[in-house]
């Protein structure tokens, strides 16, 4: 043994003395350089995120000058202000201040007898009072240039009201879309986003996990066919989302129109959505995130120690019993992590939904999977393309709603993942 050690020391001459100190100092310098590079990269990420949040918040709050086409004080009935009137009084006010054709239109859409007082009040605000934002300022301008803004309001808009507005409010979340930014809301877009993501997860999660189980536990890796499948899955994860939109248009909107329109079940009878429905959008997004789900599920399954499988086989368990009772419970935390990433991508997609047929302006809430729809990203895109500053303000508020929805969904998945992980421990 001593002869072998001596030969080893002769073949590998370790540095000593000054050379050793020089090499050690060089390694330490390299370590400090890379540590600085990583710190700079982290700082850049923090700055970018801070700039994003600053821009959103700066657009969501600020001073505005509001003028009304009709003064609400002129609509007082028997000394009762508009907001305190009964539904019958509100209906009378509405009928007295709009054309008979407009009254018939809203009566045909939904009889006034079935409408709530709040709904009639909103109609009066939109079609009679018609509040209009003349000028709006961002948050920082409103804080540091308040006196200048007040002077502009008094000089140019003496009949207007200067008010600090939070474009993100409960009314904004619960109101339907409108062509007037002061009355517009995202209720329909929120419902459309949630229904679309629900369909996406319901289809993509079981299919993705099932494919990962087959590829990792059953498929023979020495067969060219299985290697081809794996290569294609890896490539599909990087395909632009617009391509999936074209695929969804060809398959779900056109080829499977009797199913996606609901006509096959009688649900879409008399509708105008054809195949451009929520279920088409959900299935298109499911195809989009499916490769990502499969790859992450494969990595999670591959990370399960092989000794766990061998122990199960040693106790007489079948392959499926080992997978179901041992492999999957151990891999679930990693699978759910991949699901979080996939859902985060799907909920923010716009391009494939535009191709599939998401509406940019829709006032009716989706009532099921065979309804016309819009989503929050589509709504934000439509508002940011408008020239008025007020639409960019409500776009900032919609971005905050989208971020809150995303954080809520991700937090639910994280809690579920941690629960599975703690149960395994």
BELTAVEN-V476775 format. One record per pair of residues at least 12 apart in sequence whose ideal C-beta (glycine too) atoms are under 7 Angstrom apart, sorted by the first residue. I is the first residue (numbers start at 1). J is the second residue. Records with the same first field share a line. If there is no record, write none. Layout:
I: J + J
This chain:
56: 396 + 399 + 400
57: 139
58: 138 + 139 + 140
59: 138 + 392 + 393 + 396
60: 166 + 167 + 168 + 393 + 396 + 397 + 400
61: 139 + 166
62: 136 + 137 + 138 + 139 + 141 + 142 + 165
63: 137 + 142 + 149 + 162 + 164
64: 133 + 135 + 136 + 163 + 165
65: 133 + 134 + 135 + 153 + 157 + 160 + 162
66: 131 + 133 + 160 + 161 + 163
67: 132 + 134 + 157 + 159 + 160
68: 129 + 130 + 131
69: 129 + 130
70: 128 + 129 + 130
72: 129
75: 93
77: 89 + 93
82: 124
83: 121
86: 117
87: 117 + 120
90: 117 + 120 + 121 + 124
91: 112 + 120
93: 124
94: 120 + 123 + 124 + 128
97: 128
98: 127 + 128
102: 127
106: 123
125: 183
126: 178 + 180 + 183
131: 182
133: 181 + 182 + 390
134: 157 + 160
136: 389 + 390 + 393
137: 149
142: 164
150: 162
167: 393 + 394 + 396 + 397
168: 397 + 400
171: 185
172: 185 + 186 + 397
173: 185 + 186 + 187 + 401
174: 187
175: 187
176: 188 + 363 + 365
177: 361 + 362 + 363
181: 388 + 390 + 391 + 394
184: 394
186: 376 + 379 + 398 + 401
187: 365
188: 362 + 364 + 365 + 366 + 374
189: 374 + 375 + 376 + 379
190: 376 + 401
191: 365 + 366
192: 278 + 366 + 373 + 374 + 375
193: 347 + 375 + 376 + 405
195: 278 + 366 + 369
196: 278 + 281 + 282 + 285 + 373 + 375
197: 343 + 346 + 347
199: 278 + 279 + 282 + 283 + 369
200: 282 + 285 + 286 + 289 + 346
201: 343
203: 282 + 283 + 286
204: 286 + 289 + 290 + 293 + 342
205: 293 + 339
207: 290
208: 290 + 293 + 294 + 297
209: 297 + 335
211: 294
212: 294 + 297 + 298 + 301
213: 301 + 323
215: 230 + 298
216: 298 + 301 + 302
217: 323
233: 291 + 294 + 295
234: 295
236: 291
237: 291 + 292 + 295
241: 288 + 349 + 351 + 352
242: 351 + 352 + 355
244: 284 + 287 + 288 + 352
245: 284 + 351 + 352 + 354 + 355 + 356
246: 355
247: 287
248: 280 + 283 + 284 + 287 + 352 + 355 + 356
249: 355 + 356
252: 275 + 280 + 283 + 284
253: 275 + 276 + 280 + 356 + 357
254: 275
256: 275
257: 274 + 275
260: 275 + 277 + 279 + 280
261: 273 + 274 + 275 + 277 + 370
262: 370
267: 368 + 370
268: 370
273: 370 + 371 + 372
276: 356 + 357 + 372
277: 369 + 370 + 371 + 372 + 373
278: 366 + 369 + 371 + 373
279: 369 + 370
280: 356
281: 353 + 356 + 358 + 373
284: 352 + 356
285: 346 + 349 + 352
288: 346 + 349 + 352
289: 342 + 345 + 346
292: 338 + 341 + 342
293: 338 + 339 + 342
296: 335 + 337 + 338 + 341
297: 335 + 338
299: 334
300: 331 + 334 + 335 + 338
301: 327 + 331
303: 334
304: 327 + 330 + 331
308: 326 + 330
309: 322 + 326 + 327
312: 326
329: 424
330: 424
332: 420
333: 417 + 420 + 421
336: 413 + 416 + 417
337: 417
339: 413
340: 410 + 413 + 414
343: 409
344: 406 + 410
347: 406
348: 377
349: 377
350: 377 + 378 + 381
353: 375 + 378
354: 378
358: 373 + 374 + 375 + 378
359: 372 + 373 + 374
360: 374 + 378 + 382
361: 382
362: 374
376: 398 + 401 + 402
377: 402
379: 398
380: 395 + 398 + 399
383: 395 + 398
